[in-house]
Amino acid sequence: MARDLVLIGGGHSHVQVLESLADEPIPGFQVTVVVDSPIAIYSGMVPGFVAGQYELADLEIDIPALAERAGAQVVVARALKIDPENRQIVVADHPPISFDLASANIGSTVAGLDLPGVREFALPTRPIAELVRRVDELITELQGDTNRSTFRVVVVGGGAGGVELAFTLQARLSAENDRPAAVQLVHSGGRLMDGYPAGLARRIHRHAVARGIQIQPNRRVVGADAGTVRFETGDPLPFDALVWVVGAASHPLFRDSGLPIDPRGFARIGSTLQVEGESSLFAVGDCAHLIDFPQTPKAGVYAVRQGPVLTDNLRAMAAGRTLENYRPQTDFLTLLNLGDGSALGAKWGRSFEGRWVMRLKDRIDRAFMKRFQASQH
């Protein structure tokens, strides 16, 4: 009797599992991938797409094509619940899917969407496929409105995503129009990119001044109306586009499944990437909370690094071998696309910038994508 491995989600770790299975299947296992969209988007290249540097095809991973190479079947549907006791995944509009081993790599959504008017009037950065679709619509809509003398864009969020989208939107709108783009980057913290080297924050501020991007710290959003965003303190800001790039929030899957979660609803996992108390169930990437490393940020670089460990541990579980532990890297290479052909970077507490940094980022991103797009060329 064949046993069943079910991969829920097409995130940065799972595409690496599929890549490995294409080279070497796990003996005695049939593999099913459950995804709510057949196309996965590589988040690292989204700012470049926003800036007009990449085509949509450059950042898309065709999950069914990748699964076919791995001998896996694909179910395009939303996973609603994981039932570890009966070893089943409950899926929308599809019979339950049985598993002997399962892994979730479903990413996260964006916090704060329940604030008044935010869901209605803001463009959130998750789900990422929706962001990519709506960015082009937004730019077309702004360009089509000839009554505006300027484009007023408010980006909410002081992390890497907020910084990159503020700069890349400004670059795209300025490059394609004779009207200026007035971009404001607002965030609730005291400083941008908290937890990153101070030199990187200083470089961001310097480039923002040069590009006419206004940065406003200590601005906590309380709600939005059509064309206006309101704050806890200070005057409201008018906008033609409101982009929502605040911290990660969890999908309801683990909560609805009664599985161990942290206070924010992320699956609690040990260093072997197994969900606490559930040896046959793994969770990786933004949807998971590392019990032993609780300060690990929600960032794609961790999901990328977890991919090989997850692959090895799924194979180890299938063969009855000892599992290995994942240790998050304490210092990763940060690269921020400024949308004008240059980028900022930080590593080992140092920061740097230039066109060479953007070339490095482009090379790393394209090399990663090439592994998963080979079947499409």
Protein Blocks (a to p, Z undefined) as FASTA:
>chain_A
ZZddddedjdfklmmmmmmmmmoccehiacddddfbfbdcdfklmmmmmnopacfklmpc
cfklmmmmnopacdddddfbdcfknopaddehiacdddfbdcddebjadehklpghklmm
mccfbdfklmmmmmmmmmmmmmmmmkbmbdcdddedjbfklmmmmmmmmmmmmmmpcbdc
ddddddfbfbehihiafklmmmmmmmmmmnopacdehiacfbdcehiacdfbdcddddfb
dcdfbdcdddfklmmnopacdfkopacddfkopaehiakbccehjlbccfklmmbccdfk
lmmmmmmmmmmmmmmmmnopacddddddfbdcddddehnopacddeehiacedjklmmmm
mmmmmmmmmmmmmmmZZ
